[in-house]
C-alpha cells in the first residue's frame, strides 16, 4: 500500500509520534480551538501531513467522529454545549462540509449529538448501558465509570399482599410484605424508579434500615444470609404515568422502559420481586448477537 507523501522513510517510532500529534490536533475540534495550537508553529505543509495521515488511517469522517467523542468522554466538551460549526470544522481539516456532516450525523444517530434549528449542534447527555445479562446492584453498574450514584427513598414499610403480589411472590393473600421504593440518580440526575417487594418473614426488621445509602443486596447477604444469585427479567416499552413523571423529571407520556425482575437464591428460592421504570432518554439496551 502506498504511504502518504513525507512518511516513506520515517521510522515506526517517529510515525507513531506524528500520529499522536495528529490526534492531539483532532482533539481541538470540539473545543473550538484552532488546529495549529497543538504545536504553536504549524504551517500549511504540516496540515497537509495531518490530512495524509488521516487518509492512511481510514475515512476522514471517522477520525473526526472519534476526536469529537474523545473530547466529550474526557469532559472537555460538556453536555449541553454547542459544537464548532461545520464550516469551521471543514476549514480546519481541509475537507468538504459533507465529510464533516457525515461524522456529525453518525453521532446524532447514536444519540451523542443533536442538530437543533437556531442553536446549532449540541452535546446530549450520554445514554447509560442497561446491564443485559449481568446481575448487579445499582452501584456496581457504575463502579468503574466514574459516575456518582445516589438514591432517594420514596417509600419503605410493610404492606399486605394483594392478589397480584401474592401470585408474583408465591405467597398467600394478605401476608406481610416489605416494600422499598427508591428513585435512582446518576450524577445527581434521576434515571430510574425502583420498587422492591420481599416476604417480610424472611427479612424481619429490615424496615428499620435506611436504604438511602445502604445496599439492599448487600443487606440481604450480610444480615439475612440471602444472596441473590440469579434473576429473570422482562423488559417492555411503555410510557411514564403521572407518578413516574414526578419522580423522574419527565413529562407524563414520555417513553420509558418498564422492567420486571424476580431474584432467586442459588437454591432457586424466590426472594424478591422488583418493578423498575427507566428513562429511555438516559438508558439504552445493547446486545451482542452471534450466529
C-alpha positions, -999 to +999 in steps of 0.1 A: +000+000+000+013+035-009+025+055+021+014+092+024+039+116+010+066+126+035+063+093+055+082+069+032+114+069+052+101+077+086+108+051+113+079+034+131+086+053+163+085+087+146+054+077+127+036+068+159+047+101+174+034+120+144+001+101+146-001+111+183+003+147+173-024+143+147-048+130+174-039+160+196-048+182+167-080+164+162-089+167+198-091+205+195-121+203+171-149+201+196-134+226+220-133+252+192-095+259+193-075+265+161-059+232+149-025+249+148-024+255+185-013+219+194+022+228+184+021+266+180+040+269+147+023+247+122+020+257+086+001+246+056+026+218+048+020+203+083-017+205+079-014+186+046+006+159+065-023+157+090-047+150+062-023+124+047-020+105+079-058+106+084-063+092+049-039+064+057-057+056+089-092+054+075-121+076+064-117+113+074-152+115+089-144+085+111-114+103+126-133+135+131-160+114+148-135+097+171-120+130+180-153+146+190-161+115+211-128+117+229-135+154+238-170+145+251-158+115+271-130+134+287-153+162+298-136+189+277-169+195+259-197+192+285-232+182+280-254+209+266-225+228+249-225+237+212-201+221+188-179+241+164-199+250+132-195+227+103-179+253+081-151+259+106-145+222+111-143+217+074-117+246+071-096+232+099-094+197+085-092+208+049-122+187+039-156+194+025-186+202+047-203+169+037-174+150+052-178+168+085-215+165+083-213+127+079-194+125+112-219+147+130-249+128+115-235+095+128-230+109+163-266+123+161-279+088+151-261+073+181-277+098+205-245+117+212-253+150+194-285+168+184-289+192+155-313+220+166-326+247+144-313+281+155-290+265+181-265+245+160-253+211+171-254+204+209-240+176+230-266+154+246-264+136+279-247+102+273-271+072+275-263+046+301-260+010+291-286-012+307-267-043+322-283-070+300-272-105+311-254-092+343-268-093+378-256-063+397-268-038+422-272-002+411-239+010+425-220-019+408-233-008+374-213+024+375-184+015+398-159+017+370-174+046+350-165+074+374-202+084+377-216+092+411-248+073+421-273+081+449-308+071+459-338+088+473-361+065+494-397+073+485-415+046+504-403+020+530-426-002+551-449-032+555-479-038+532-503-067+529-500-089+498-529-083+474-538-109+448-511-097+423-483-096+448-493-129+464-491-146+430-458-130+420-441-137+453-456-172+456-472-165+489-507-162+504-531-133+502-527-108+530-492-119+540-469-091+553-446-079+526-417-055+529-418-027+503-389-005+493-393+022+467-364+044+456-355+069+429-321+063+415-297+091+405-266+092+383-245+123+387-274+139+405-299+132+377-329+109+382-326+079+358-348+051+373-376+044+398-375+010+415-400-008+438-389-040+456-411-064+474-399-092+498-418-115+521-413-099+555-409-132+574-376-137+555-362-103+565-375-093+600-366-058+610-354-047+575-379-018+575-357+000+601-327+002+578-320+034+559-316+025+523-306+060+512-270+048+514-273+011+523-274-015+495-304-039+496-285-068+480-256-064+505-280-062+534-298-094+523-264-111+520-247-099+552-276-096+576-301-122+564-278-147+546-298-144+515-278-140+483-295-131+451-276-155+427-298-153+396-328-134+383-351-133+353-363-101+337-390-089+314-384-055+296-412-037+280-415-003+262-440+019+279-449+055+288-444+074+320-475+078+342-480+108+365-460+093+394-432+083+371-431+118+356-429+134+391-400+113+403-380+110+370-384+146+359-400+139+326-434+148+311-462+123+316-464+101+285-427+102+279-412+069+266-397+047+293-385+011+298-405-010+324-385-039+338-399-067+360-373-088+378-375-118+400-345-126+422-336-161+434-311-178+457-286-203+443-311-230+455-339-215+434-359-198+462-377-167+451-366-138+473-375-105+456-398-090+430-387-057+416-406-033+393-384-006+377-390+023+354-360+036+334-358+068+314-353+058+278-336+091+271-309+081+296-307+044+291-301+021+261-301-016+257-271-031+239-269-067+227-242-087+212-255-113+187-236-142+173-245-168+148 
